[in-house]
Amino acid sequence: MSGKIYIVGAGPGAVDLLTLRAVSLLRTAQVVLHDDLVPQEILDLCPTQAQIVNVGKRCGQRGRSQEQINALMVWHARETQSQTIVRLKSGDPAVFGRLGEELDALRRAGVEFEIVPGITAASAAAASAKITLTDRRAASALVVVTAHNARNESLSSTMFEPARSTYAVYMPGPDYAGTVKGLVESGHEPSTPCAVVSHAGRVDEEVRYLTLGELASVKGIPAPAMLIVGDVAAEHLPRRHRDLLSKISSEARDPYHLERFPIHPSQG
């Protein structure tokens, strides 16, 4: 059997802010491929016989290319028999890392993987500053942006462009039609891919992949739920959705004209 890749979030760097799942995996890992920003105190959790490889990339410094990192992950998964291979990333793997590229490589190679979340920098920084990012008296939205992106675009050109942004909507229900209406009125197409995650991380977790147009008619999603809106969810849509997206990409937006999009709720 091939090894399994665990893509683990190291959090902001403090050992006691790691998740229990992350600690358990590090203590049993045979191979650890870690970012340069992961501190030694966290790496010390690994067994002494574990193979620990720094695959870090630092701005302005030479390091391994992303293609080399992808190849290392695949090679270790194929060459090790039923071993635990940890790809240890700073913060949360899904926030402004290169997780998408690594997942593409693993999927193409048929490698089994699991993502273990970590505390992201925004949450850690807010906790240290003793502030809340979403005080309901002052803020109803949290926009998470990066000053470094693959296209070298400026912040001003990407910060509020729906087509180039991912929206994580807290407490989106039970009026999903109203939530969709607000998103469409703010500039999203009804064909925009999205994912609704209910009871995230629990044994009764439920994930649905669909479009905003379909979401408007969905009922009965258990709370608590999180709505993730944007092209990052397109990978999991059935082929018919991707064909639809390509057909309507050049059409003018028809505000909240959802009848163009047949409703076929997906169960993920």
PyRosetta script that sets phi, psi and omega in degrees:
from pyrosetta import init, pose_from_sequence

init()
pose = pose_from_sequence("MSGKIYIVGAGPGAVDLLTLRAVSLLRTAQVVLHDDLVPQEILDLCPTQAQIVNVGKRCGQRGRSQEQINALMVWHARETQSQTIVRLKSGDPAVFGRLGEELDALRRAGVEFEIVPGITAASAAAASAKITLTDRRAASALVVVTAHNARNESLSSTMFEPARSTYAVYMPGPDYAGTVKGLVESGHEPSTPCAVVSHAGRVDEEVRYLTLGELASVKGIPAPAMLIVGDVAAEHLPRRHRDLLSKISSEARDPYHLERFPIHPSQG")
pose.set_psi(1, 145.2)
pose.set_omega(1, 177.3)
pose.set_phi(2, -78.2)
pose.set_psi(2, 161.4)
pose.set_omega(2, 176.3)
pose.set_phi(3, -73.7)
pose.set_psi(3, 166.5)
pose.set_omega(3, 178.3)
pose.set_phi(4, -113.9)
pose.set_psi(4, 137.7)
pose.set_omega(4, 178.9)
pose.set_phi(5, -93.7)
pose.set_psi(5, 125.4)
pose.set_omega(5, 173.4)
pose.set_phi(6, -107.4)
pose.set_psi(6, 115.1)
pose.set_omega(6, 179.5)
pose.set_phi(7, -94.2)
pose.set_psi(7, 106.5)
pose.set_omega(7, -165.9)
pose.set_phi(8, -112.0)
pose.set_psi(8, 135.3)
pose.set_omega(8, 174.7)
pose.set_phi(9, -84.3)
pose.set_psi(9, 125.4)
pose.set_omega(9, 179.7)
pose.set_phi(10, -86.8)
pose.set_psi(10, -2.8)
pose.set_omega(10, -179.0)
pose.set_phi(11, 69.1)
pose.set_psi(11, -162.3)
pose.set_omega(11, -175.4)
pose.set_phi(12, -74.6)
pose.set_psi(12, -9.9)
pose.set_omega(12, 176.6)
pose.set_phi(13, 129.1)
pose.set_psi(13, -23.6)
pose.set_omega(13, 179.1)
pose.set_phi(14, -75.4)
pose.set_psi(14, 131.6)
pose.set_omega(14, -177.9)
pose.set_phi(15, -59.1)
pose.set_psi(15, -40.7)
pose.set_omega(15, -175.6)
pose.set_phi(16, -78.0)
pose.set_psi(16, 2.9)
pose.set_omega(16, 172.6)
pose.set_phi(17, -102.8)
pose.set_psi(17, 3.4)
pose.set_omega(17, 172.2)
pose.set_phi(18, -70.5)
pose.set_psi(18, 152.1)
pose.set_omega(18, 173.1)
pose.set_phi(19, -75.5)
pose.set_psi(19, 157.2)
pose.set_omega(19, 176.4)
pose.set_phi(20, -60.4)
pose.set_psi(20, -35.7)
pose.set_omega(20, 178.4)
pose.set_phi(21, -63.4)
pose.set_psi(21, -42.7)
pose.set_omega(21, 179.1)
pose.set_phi(22, -63.2)
pose.set_psi(22, -44.7)
pose.set_omega(22, 179.8)
pose.set_phi(23, -61.7)
pose.set_psi(23, -43.8)
pose.set_omega(23, -179.8)
pose.set_phi(24, -60.6)
pose.set_psi(24, -42.9)
pose.set_omega(24, -179.4)
pose.set_phi(25, -68.8)
pose.set_psi(25, -40.9)
pose.set_omega(25, 179.8)
pose.set_phi(26, -64.0)
pose.set_psi(26, -36.9)
pose.set_omega(26, -177.9)
pose.set_phi(27, -72.4)
pose.set_psi(27, -15.4)
pose.set_omega(27, -179.3)
pose.set_phi(28, -117.1)
pose.set_psi(28, 5.8)
pose.set_omega(28, -174.9)
pose.set_phi(29, -73.9)
pose.set_psi(29, 142.0)
pose.set_omega(29, 171.6)
pose.set_phi(30, -94.9)
pose.set_psi(30, -29.3)
pose.set_omega(30, 179.6)
pose.set_phi(31, -134.8)
pose.set_psi(31, 133.6)
pose.set_omega(31, 177.1)
pose.set_phi(32, -130.2)
pose.set_psi(32, 118.8)
pose.set_omega(32, 176.1)
pose.set_phi(33, -107.1)
pose.set_psi(33, 108.1)
pose.set_omega(33, -168.5)
pose.set_phi(34, -118.6)
pose.set_psi(34, 153.9)
pose.set_omega(34, 173.9)
pose.set_phi(35, -68.2)
pose.set_psi(35, 157.9)
pose.set_omega(35, -178.8)
pose.set_phi(36, -67.4)
pose.set_psi(36, -27.4)
pose.set_omega(36, -175.8)
pose.set_phi(37, -82.0)
pose.set_psi(37, -5.5)
pose.set_omega(37, 179.0)
pose.set_phi(38, -72.8)
pose.set_psi(38, 123.2)
pose.set_omega(38, -176.6)
pose.set_phi(39, -72.3)
pose.set_psi(39, 158.8)
pose.set_omega(39, -178.5)
pose.set_phi(40, -62.1)
pose.set_psi(40, -32.1)
pose.set_omega(40, -178.8)
pose.set_phi(41, -59.1)
pose.set_psi(41, -34.1)
pose.set_omega(41, 177.7)
pose.set_phi(42, -76.6)
pose.set_psi(42, -40.4)
pose.set_omega(42, 178.9)
pose.set_phi(43, -65.1)
pose.set_psi(43, -25.4)
pose.set_omega(43, 178.9)
pose.set_phi(44, -66.5)
pose.set_psi(44, -14.0)
pose.set_omega(44, 176.7)
pose.set_phi(45, -73.2)
pose.set_psi(45, -19.4)
pose.set_omega(45, -176.6)
pose.set_phi(46, -73.7)
pose.set_psi(46, 151.8)
pose.set_omega(46, 176.3)
pose.set_phi(47, -60.1)
pose.set_psi(47, 149.3)
pose.set_omega(47, -178.1)
pose.set_phi(48, -62.3)
pose.set_psi(48, -27.7)
pose.set_omega(48, -178.9)
pose.set_phi(49, -87.4)
pose.set_psi(49, -1.9)
pose.set_omega(49, -178.9)
pose.set_phi(50, -69.4)
pose.set_psi(50, 146.2)
pose.set_omega(50, 174.9)
pose.set_phi(51, -87.4)
pose.set_psi(51, 114.6)
pose.set_omega(51, -176.4)
pose.set_phi(52, -112.1)
pose.set_psi(52, 122.1)
pose.set_omega(52, -174.2)
pose.set_phi(53, -124.7)
pose.set_psi(53, 124.2)
pose.set_omega(53, 175.7)
pose.set_phi(54, -81.9)
pose.set_psi(54, 113.7)
pose.set_omega(54, 178.1)
pose.set_phi(55, -113.1)
pose.set_psi(55, 24.7)
pose.set_omega(55, -172.9)
pose.set_phi(56, -64.9)
pose.set_psi(56, 152.7)
pose.set_omega(56, 176.7)
pose.set_phi(57, -125.9)
pose.set_psi(57, 121.5)
pose.set_omega(57, 178.5)
pose.set_phi(58, -116.7)
pose.set_psi(58, 139.9)
pose.set_omega(58, -178.3)
pose.set_phi(59, -58.9)
pose.set_psi(59, 127.9)
pose.set_omega(59, 177.9)
pose.set_phi(60, 81.8)
pose.set_psi(60, 2.9)
pose.set_omega(60, -179.7)
pose.set_phi(61, -123.5)
pose.set_psi(61, 150.4)
pose.set_omega(61, 177.2)
pose.set_phi(62, -72.5)
pose.set_psi(62, 145.2)
pose.set_omega(62, 177.5)
pose.set_phi(63, -165.6)
pose.set_psi(63, -171.7)
pose.set_omega(63, 178.9)
pose.set_phi(64, -69.1)
pose.set_psi(64, 142.0)
pose.set_omega(64, 176.1)
pose.set_phi(65, -74.6)
pose.set_psi(65, 162.6)
pose.set_omega(65, 178.1)
pose.set_phi(66, -62.9)
pose.set_psi(66, -34.7)
pose.set_omega(66, 178.4)
pose.set_phi(67, -63.8)
pose.set_psi(67, -37.7)
pose.set_omega(67, 177.5)
pose.set_phi(68, -66.8)
pose.set_psi(68, -40.3)
pose.set_omega(68, 178.4)
pose.set_phi(69, -63.7)
pose.set_psi(69, -45.0)
pose.set_omega(69, 178.2)
pose.set_phi(70, -57.9)
pose.set_psi(70, -44.8)
pose.set_omega(70, -178.1)
pose.set_phi(71, -64.5)
pose.set_psi(71, -38.4)
pose.set_omega(71, 177.8)
pose.set_phi(72, -62.3)
pose.set_psi(72, -43.3)
pose.set_omega(72, -179.9)
pose.set_phi(73, -60.9)
pose.set_psi(73, -47.0)
pose.set_omega(73, -178.5)
pose.set_phi(74, -65.7)
pose.set_psi(74, -42.9)
pose.set_omega(74, -178.4)
pose.set_phi(75, -61.1)
pose.set_psi(75, -47.5)
pose.set_omega(75, -179.2)
pose.set_phi(76, -64.0)
pose.set_psi(76, -38.1)
pose.set_omega(76, 179.4)
pose.set_phi(77, -64.4)
pose.set_psi(77, -36.3)
pose.set_omega(77, -177.3)
pose.set_phi(78, -82.7)
pose.set_psi(78, -29.3)
pose.set_omega(78, -173.5)
pose.set_phi(79, -92.7)
pose.set_psi(79, -15.7)
pose.set_omega(79, -178.7)
pose.set_phi(80, -103.9)
pose.set_psi(80, 136.3)
pose.set_omega(80, -176.5)
pose.set_phi(81, -88.4)
pose.set_psi(81, 109.4)
pose.set_omega(81, 174.3)
pose.set_phi(82, 52.4)
pose.set_psi(82, 38.3)
pose.set_omega(82, -179.0)
pose.set_phi(83, -100.9)
pose.set_psi(83, 164.6)
pose.set_omega(83, 177.9)
pose.set_phi(84, -94.5)
pose.set_psi(84, 117.9)
pose.set_omega(84, 179.8)
pose.set_phi(85, -115.3)
pose.set_psi(85, 120.5)
pose.set_omega(85, -177.3)
pose.set_phi(86, -105.7)
pose.set_psi(86, 124.3)
pose.set_omega(86, 168.9)
pose.set_phi(87, -98.4)
pose.set_psi(87, 102.2)
pose.set_omega(87, -171.2)
pose.set_phi(88, -95.2)
pose.set_psi(88, 115.9)
pose.set_omega(88, -175.6)
pose.set_phi(89, -117.4)
pose.set_psi(89, 146.3)
pose.set_omega(89, 179.4)
pose.set_phi(90, -65.6)
pose.set_psi(90, 149.8)
pose.set_omega(90, 177.4)
pose.set_phi(91, 62.5)
pose.set_psi(91, -133.8)
pose.set_omega(91, 175.4)
pose.set_phi(92, -104.5)
pose.set_psi(92, 131.5)
pose.set_omega(92, -176.2)
pose.set_phi(93, -57.2)
pose.set_psi(93, -29.9)
pose.set_omega(93, -172.6)
pose.set_phi(94, -89.4)
pose.set_psi(94, 1.2)
pose.set_omega(94, -177.7)
pose.set_phi(95, -115.1)
pose.set_psi(95, 106.4)
pose.set_omega(95, 174.0)
pose.set_phi(96, 56.9)
pose.set_psi(96, 27.8)
pose.set_omega(96, 167.7)
pose.set_phi(97, -99.9)
pose.set_psi(97, -161.5)
pose.set_omega(97, 177.5)
pose.set_phi(98, -110.5)
pose.set_psi(98, 36.4)
pose.set_omega(98, -176.0)
pose.set_phi(99, -59.0)
pose.set_psi(99, -41.6)
pose.set_omega(99, -177.0)
pose.set_phi(100, -57.4)
pose.set_psi(100, -43.5)
pose.set_omega(100, -179.8)
pose.set_phi(101, -67.0)
pose.set_psi(101, -37.1)
pose.set_omega(101, 179.8)
pose.set_phi(102, -70.5)
pose.set_psi(102, -38.3)
pose.set_omega(102, 177.8)
pose.set_phi(103, -65.8)
pose.set_psi(103, -39.0)
pose.set_omega(103, 177.1)
pose.set_phi(104, -58.3)
pose.set_psi(104, -43.7)
pose.set_omega(104, -179.2)
pose.set_phi(105, -64.9)
pose.set_psi(105, -41.8)
pose.set_omega(105, -179.9)
pose.set_phi(106, -67.0)
pose.set_psi(106, -40.5)
pose.set_omega(106, 178.7)
pose.set_phi(107, -64.3)
pose.set_psi(107, -43.7)
pose.set_omega(107, 179.8)
pose.set_phi(108, -61.9)
pose.set_psi(108, -35.0)
pose.set_omega(108, -178.3)
pose.set_phi(109, -86.2)
pose.set_psi(109, -4.3)
pose.set_omega(109, -179.2)
pose.set_phi(110, 69.8)
pose.set_psi(110, 30.1)
pose.set_omega(110, -178.3)
pose.set_phi(111, -91.2)
pose.set_psi(111, 132.1)
pose.set_omega(111, 177.7)
pose.set_phi(112, -72.8)
pose.set_psi(112, 139.4)
pose.set_omega(112, 179.7)
pose.set_phi(113, -146.7)
pose.set_psi(113, 162.9)
pose.set_omega(113, 175.9)
pose.set_phi(114, -142.3)
pose.set_psi(114, 140.7)
pose.set_omega(114, 179.0)
pose.set_phi(115, -104.6)
pose.set_psi(115, 126.2)
pose.set_omega(115, 178.9)
pose.set_phi(116, -112.0)
pose.set_psi(116, 110.7)
pose.set_omega(116, -174.2)
pose.set_phi(117, -67.9)
pose.set_psi(117, 158.8)
pose.set_omega(117, 175.2)
pose.set_phi(118, -134.4)
pose.set_psi(118, 171.3)
pose.set_omega(118, 178.2)
pose.set_phi(119, -71.3)
pose.set_psi(119, 125.2)
pose.set_omega(119, -178.3)
pose.set_phi(120, -83.7)
pose.set_psi(120, 160.8)
pose.set_omega(120, -172.9)
pose.set_phi(121, -59.5)
pose.set_psi(121, -37.4)
pose.set_omega(121, -178.6)
pose.set_phi(122, -61.5)
pose.set_psi(122, -44.4)
pose.set_omega(122, 179.3)
pose.set_phi(123, -66.7)
pose.set_psi(123, -42.7)
pose.set_omega(123, -179.7)
pose.set_phi(124, -63.9)
pose.set_psi(124, -43.5)
pose.set_omega(124, -178.9)
pose.set_phi(125, -65.7)
pose.set_psi(125, -41.5)
pose.set_omega(125, 179.0)
pose.set_phi(126, -63.3)
pose.set_psi(126, -39.9)
pose.set_omega(126, 178.9)
pose.set_phi(127, -64.0)
pose.set_psi(127, -42.4)
pose.set_omega(127, 179.1)
pose.set_phi(128, -65.3)
pose.set_psi(128, -35.5)
pose.set_omega(128, -179.8)
pose.set_phi(129, -82.7)
pose.set_psi(129, -3.3)
pose.set_omega(129, -179.6)
pose.set_phi(130, 56.9)
pose.set_psi(130, 47.0)
pose.set_omega(130, 175.3)
pose.set_phi(131, -130.9)
pose.set_psi(131, 163.5)
pose.set_omega(131, 172.7)
pose.set_phi(132, -108.8)
pose.set_psi(132, 132.6)
pose.set_omega(132, -178.2)
pose.set_phi(133, -69.5)
pose.set_psi(133, -23.2)
pose.set_omega(133, -173.4)
pose.set_phi(134, -131.9)
pose.set_psi(134, 47.1)
pose.set_omega(134, 173.5)
pose.set_phi(135, -55.9)
pose.set_psi(135, 119.6)
pose.set_omega(135, -172.4)
pose.set_phi(136, -64.1)
pose.set_psi(136, -16.0)
pose.set_omega(136, 178.5)
pose.set_phi(137, -83.0)
pose.set_psi(137, -13.2)
pose.set_omega(137, -174.7)
pose.set_phi(138, -128.7)
pose.set_psi(138, -22.5)
pose.set_omega(138, -174.4)
pose.set_phi(139, -145.7)
pose.set_psi(139, 135.2)
pose.set_omega(139, 176.2)
pose.set_phi(140, -115.9)
pose.set_psi(140, 5.3)
pose.set_omega(140, 179.3)
pose.set_phi(141, -149.1)
pose.set_psi(141, 151.2)
pose.set_omega(141, 174.8)
pose.set_phi(142, -127.8)
pose.set_psi(142, 111.2)
pose.set_omega(142, 179.5)
pose.set_phi(143, -99.4)
pose.set_psi(143, 118.2)
pose.set_omega(143, -178.5)
pose.set_phi(144, -105.2)
pose.set_psi(144, 117.4)
pose.set_omega(144, -176.1)
pose.set_phi(145, -128.1)
pose.set_psi(145, 162.6)
pose.set_omega(145, 174.9)
pose.set_phi(146, -122.1)
pose.set_psi(146, 143.7)
pose.set_omega(146, 177.4)
pose.set_phi(147, -84.5)
pose.set_psi(147, -5.1)
pose.set_omega(147, 178.4)
pose.set_phi(148, -127.2)
pose.set_psi(148, 119.5)
pose.set_omega(148, 177.9)
pose.set_phi(149, -135.3)
pose.set_psi(149, 167.1)
pose.set_omega(149, -172.3)
pose.set_phi(150, -63.4)
pose.set_psi(150, -25.4)
pose.set_omega(150, -177.3)
pose.set_phi(151, -96.1)
pose.set_psi(151, 1.5)
pose.set_omega(151, -177.5)
pose.set_phi(152, 55.5)
pose.set_psi(152, 36.1)
pose.set_omega(152, 178.2)
pose.set_phi(153, -84.1)
pose.set_psi(153, 152.0)
pose.set_omega(153, 179.6)
pose.set_phi(154, -76.4)
pose.set_psi(154, 159.6)
pose.set_omega(154, 177.0)
pose.set_phi(155, -58.0)
pose.set_psi(155, -40.7)
pose.set_omega(155, -176.2)
pose.set_phi(156, -63.6)
pose.set_psi(156, -26.9)
pose.set_omega(156, -176.6)
pose.set_phi(157, -86.5)
pose.set_psi(157, -11.1)
pose.set_omega(157, -175.3)
pose.set_phi(158, -126.1)
pose.set_psi(158, -15.0)
pose.set_omega(158, -167.4)
pose.set_phi(159, -61.5)
pose.set_psi(159, -40.9)
pose.set_omega(159, -175.2)
pose.set_phi(160, -121.6)
pose.set_psi(160, 26.6)
pose.set_omega(160, 179.0)
pose.set_phi(161, -94.9)
pose.set_psi(161, 109.7)
pose.set_omega(161, -176.0)
pose.set_phi(162, -54.3)
pose.set_psi(162, -38.4)
pose.set_omega(162, -176.7)
pose.set_phi(163, -68.9)
pose.set_psi(163, -17.0)
pose.set_omega(163, -178.8)
pose.set_phi(164, -115.4)
pose.set_psi(164, 19.3)
pose.set_omega(164, -175.9)
pose.set_phi(165, -130.6)
pose.set_psi(165, 155.2)
pose.set_omega(165, 170.9)
pose.set_phi(166, -109.8)
pose.set_psi(166, 132.7)
pose.set_omega(166, 179.5)
pose.set_phi(167, -111.8)
pose.set_psi(167, 122.7)
pose.set_omega(167, 174.2)
pose.set_phi(168, -103.8)
pose.set_psi(168, 109.2)
pose.set_omega(168, -172.9)
pose.set_phi(169, -102.6)
pose.set_psi(169, 114.7)
pose.set_omega(169, 176.7)
pose.set_phi(170, -78.9)
pose.set_psi(170, 147.8)
pose.set_omega(170, 176.7)
pose.set_phi(171, 47.2)
pose.set_psi(171, 57.4)
pose.set_omega(171, -174.5)
pose.set_phi(172, -76.7)
pose.set_psi(172, -17.8)
pose.set_omega(172, -176.3)
pose.set_phi(173, -109.9)
pose.set_psi(173, -175.0)
pose.set_omega(173, 1.5)
pose.set_phi(174, -82.0)
pose.set_psi(174, -7.0)
pose.set_omega(174, -179.6)
pose.set_phi(175, -87.8)
pose.set_psi(175, 75.7)
pose.set_omega(175, -178.6)
pose.set_phi(176, -68.0)
pose.set_psi(176, -29.8)
pose.set_omega(176, 177.7)
pose.set_phi(177, -62.2)
pose.set_psi(177, -40.8)
pose.set_omega(177, 178.4)
pose.set_phi(178, -67.5)
pose.set_psi(178, -38.7)
pose.set_omega(178, 177.7)
pose.set_phi(179, -64.3)
pose.set_psi(179, -44.1)
pose.set_omega(179, 178.5)
pose.set_phi(180, -62.5)
pose.set_psi(180, -42.0)
pose.set_omega(180, 179.9)
pose.set_phi(181, -58.0)
pose.set_psi(181, -44.8)
pose.set_omega(181, 179.9)
pose.set_phi(182, -64.7)
pose.set_psi(182, -38.8)
pose.set_omega(182, 179.6)
pose.set_phi(183, -68.1)
pose.set_psi(183, -41.3)
pose.set_omega(183, 178.8)
pose.set_phi(184, -65.1)
pose.set_psi(184, -41.7)
pose.set_omega(184, 179.5)
pose.set_phi(185, -66.7)
pose.set_psi(185, -23.1)
pose.set_omega(185, 178.7)
pose.set_phi(186, -86.2)
pose.set_psi(186, -2.2)
pose.set_omega(186, 174.4)
pose.set_phi(187, 123.9)
pose.set_psi(187, -2.6)
pose.set_omega(187, 178.7)
pose.set_phi(188, -82.3)
pose.set_psi(188, 145.9)
pose.set_omega(188, 172.7)
pose.set_phi(189, -80.2)
pose.set_psi(189, 147.3)
pose.set_omega(189, 173.8)
pose.set_phi(190, -59.9)
pose.set_psi(190, -20.6)
pose.set_omega(190, 179.7)
pose.set_phi(191, -83.8)
pose.set_psi(191, -0.2)
pose.set_omega(191, -177.9)
pose.set_phi(192, -61.7)
pose.set_psi(192, 129.5)
pose.set_omega(192, 178.3)
pose.set_phi(193, -66.3)
pose.set_psi(193, 151.1)
pose.set_omega(193, 176.2)
pose.set_phi(194, -154.7)
pose.set_psi(194, 165.2)
pose.set_omega(194, 176.0)
pose.set_phi(195, -134.6)
pose.set_psi(195, 135.2)
pose.set_omega(195, 174.6)
pose.set_phi(196, -110.5)
pose.set_psi(196, 121.8)
pose.set_omega(196, -178.4)
pose.set_phi(197, -112.9)
pose.set_psi(197, 117.0)
pose.set_omega(197, 179.8)
pose.set_phi(198, -108.1)
pose.set_psi(198, 134.8)
pose.set_omega(198, 179.3)
pose.set_phi(199, 55.4)
pose.set_psi(199, 49.8)
pose.set_omega(199, -175.6)
pose.set_phi(200, -56.2)
pose.set_psi(200, 129.5)
pose.set_omega(200, 176.9)
pose.set_phi(201, 81.9)
pose.set_psi(201, -3.1)
pose.set_omega(201, -179.3)
pose.set_phi(202, -95.7)
pose.set_psi(202, 169.9)
pose.set_omega(202, -178.6)
pose.set_phi(203, -67.1)
pose.set_psi(203, -25.6)
pose.set_omega(203, 179.7)
pose.set_phi(204, -100.0)
pose.set_psi(204, 25.2)
pose.set_omega(204, 178.3)
pose.set_phi(205, -56.8)
pose.set_psi(205, 142.6)
pose.set_omega(205, 177.5)
pose.set_phi(206, -136.2)
pose.set_psi(206, 130.3)
pose.set_omega(206, 179.2)
pose.set_phi(207, -123.4)
pose.set_psi(207, 129.7)
pose.set_omega(207, 176.9)
pose.set_phi(208, -121.7)
pose.set_psi(208, 132.1)
pose.set_omega(208, 176.4)
pose.set_phi(209, -109.9)
pose.set_psi(209, 127.1)
pose.set_omega(209, -177.1)
pose.set_phi(210, -162.6)
pose.set_psi(210, -171.3)
pose.set_omega(210, 176.2)
pose.set_phi(211, -105.5)
pose.set_psi(211, 165.4)
pose.set_omega(211, 177.0)
pose.set_phi(212, -60.2)
pose.set_psi(212, -38.6)
pose.set_omega(212, 179.1)
pose.set_phi(213, -59.5)
pose.set_psi(213, -38.8)
pose.set_omega(213, 178.2)
pose.set_phi(214, -73.7)
pose.set_psi(214, -38.6)
pose.set_omega(214, -177.3)
pose.set_phi(215, -59.0)
pose.set_psi(215, -30.9)
pose.set_omega(215, -176.3)
pose.set_phi(216, -57.9)
pose.set_psi(216, -25.3)
pose.set_omega(216, -176.6)
pose.set_phi(217, -107.1)
pose.set_psi(217, 2.1)
pose.set_omega(217, -177.0)
pose.set_phi(218, -77.8)
pose.set_psi(218, 137.9)
pose.set_omega(218, 178.8)
pose.set_phi(219, -126.0)
pose.set_psi(219, 161.1)
pose.set_omega(219, 169.4)
pose.set_phi(220, 75.6)
pose.set_psi(220, 24.3)
pose.set_omega(220, 175.8)
pose.set_phi(221, -79.5)
pose.set_psi(221, 122.0)
pose.set_omega(221, -176.5)
pose.set_phi(222, -65.3)
pose.set_psi(222, 140.3)
pose.set_omega(222, 173.8)
pose.set_phi(223, -91.3)
pose.set_psi(223, 152.8)
pose.set_omega(223, 0.5)
pose.set_phi(224, -78.5)
pose.set_psi(224, 149.3)
pose.set_omega(224, -178.9)
pose.set_phi(225, -137.7)
pose.set_psi(225, 155.0)
pose.set_omega(225, 175.9)
pose.set_phi(226, -125.7)
pose.set_psi(226, 135.7)
pose.set_omega(226, 177.7)
pose.set_phi(227, -107.3)
pose.set_psi(227, 124.1)
pose.set_omega(227, 177.7)
pose.set_phi(228, -112.4)
pose.set_psi(228, 120.6)
pose.set_omega(228, -172.5)
pose.set_phi(229, -118.3)
pose.set_psi(229, 129.0)
pose.set_omega(229, 176.2)
pose.set_phi(230, 145.5)
pose.set_psi(230, 173.3)
pose.set_omega(230, -176.2)
pose.set_phi(231, -65.2)
pose.set_psi(231, -14.7)
pose.set_omega(231, 177.6)
pose.set_phi(232, -61.0)
pose.set_psi(232, -21.5)
pose.set_omega(232, -179.2)
pose.set_phi(233, -92.8)
pose.set_psi(233, -1.4)
pose.set_omega(233, -174.6)
pose.set_phi(234, -67.4)
pose.set_psi(234, -28.5)
pose.set_omega(234, -176.4)
pose.set_phi(235, -57.5)
pose.set_psi(235, -30.4)
pose.set_omega(235, -173.9)
pose.set_phi(236, -96.7)
pose.set_psi(236, -2.9)
pose.set_omega(236, 179.1)
pose.set_phi(237, -73.4)
pose.set_psi(237, 145.6)
pose.set_omega(237, 174.5)
pose.set_phi(238, -58.4)
pose.set_psi(238, 160.6)
pose.set_omega(238, -176.8)
pose.set_phi(239, -56.3)
pose.set_psi(239, -34.2)
pose.set_omega(239, -177.0)
pose.set_phi(240, -62.5)
pose.set_psi(240, -33.3)
pose.set_omega(240, 178.3)
pose.set_phi(241, -68.5)
pose.set_psi(241, -43.0)
pose.set_omega(241, -178.6)
pose.set_phi(242, -64.8)
pose.set_psi(242, -37.1)
pose.set_omega(242, 176.0)
pose.set_phi(243, -64.0)
pose.set_psi(243, -39.5)
pose.set_omega(243, -179.8)
pose.set_phi(244, -65.3)
pose.set_psi(244, -41.6)
pose.set_omega(244, 179.8)
pose.set_phi(245, -60.1)
pose.set_psi(245, -41.9)
pose.set_omega(245, -178.6)
pose.set_phi(246, -69.3)
pose.set_psi(246, -32.1)
pose.set_omega(246, -178.4)
pose.set_phi(247, -70.7)
pose.set_psi(247, -38.6)
pose.set_omega(247, -172.7)
pose.set_phi(248, -98.8)
pose.set_psi(248, 3.3)
pose.set_omega(248, -175.1)
pose.set_phi(249, -58.9)
pose.set_psi(249, -28.7)
pose.set_omega(249, -177.2)
pose.set_phi(250, -98.1)
pose.set_psi(250, 0.6)
pose.set_omega(250, -178.5)
pose.set_phi(251, -79.7)
pose.set_psi(251, 150.1)
pose.set_omega(251, 174.4)
pose.set_phi(252, -71.1)
pose.set_psi(252, 146.0)
pose.set_omega(252, -180.0)
pose.set_phi(253, -67.2)
pose.set_psi(253, 137.1)
pose.set_omega(253, 177.3)
pose.set_phi(254, -114.2)
pose.set_psi(254, 98.2)
pose.set_omega(254, -169.3)
pose.set_phi(255, -50.0)
pose.set_psi(255, 115.8)
pose.set_omega(255, 173.7)
pose.set_phi(256, 56.1)
pose.set_psi(256, 30.6)
pose.set_omega(256, 179.7)
pose.set_phi(257, -91.1)
pose.set_psi(257, 74.9)
pose.set_omega(257, -167.5)
pose.set_phi(258, -80.1)
pose.set_psi(258, -12.2)
pose.set_omega(258, -176.4)
pose.set_phi(259, -68.3)
pose.set_psi(259, -13.2)
pose.set_omega(259, 176.3)
pose.set_phi(260, -69.1)
pose.set_psi(260, -17.1)
pose.set_omega(260, -172.5)
pose.set_phi(261, -113.6)
pose.set_psi(261, 108.0)
pose.set_omega(261, -178.8)
pose.set_phi(262, -59.6)
pose.set_psi(262, 142.7)
pose.set_omega(262, -177.7)
pose.set_phi(263, -93.6)
pose.set_psi(263, 111.9)
pose.set_omega(263, 176.2)
pose.set_phi(264, -136.2)
pose.set_psi(264, 79.2)
pose.set_omega(264, -174.3)
pose.set_phi(265, -53.5)
pose.set_psi(265, 131.3)
pose.set_omega(265, 177.9)
pose.set_phi(266, -95.2)
pose.set_psi(266, 143.6)
pose.set_omega(266, 176.7)
pose.set_phi(267, -97.5)
pose.set_psi(267, 11.1)
pose.set_omega(267, 179.9)
pose.set_phi(268, 84.4)
pose.dump_pdb("model.pdb")
